[in-house]
Amino acid sequence: MNPVNRAHAILKMLLNTHSSFNRENMQGYLDLFAFAANPPFDLLEKAELIIKSAFNNPKTLRYRDFFSADSSVPGFQ
């Protein structure tokens, strides 16, 4: 049970340090925790993996899309 309790404590600390997290986006925090807690444990390898995955992500957010007025978001003008 000690490994499970330790993982739970670390996850709890992560969520407490990001106290303004949106529960609808909880999966992103869990993905971040899983990425940080699993191999490879070498930080340079981990940095290489995250950079490669960021460049392989086909999603783009255009400047105009980000800053355009969206009436579907309350309070956003």
Secondary structure by P-SEA (a helix, b strand, c coil): caaaaaaaaaaaaaaaaaccccccaaaaaaaaaaaaacccccaaaaaaaaaaaaaaccccccccccccccccccccc
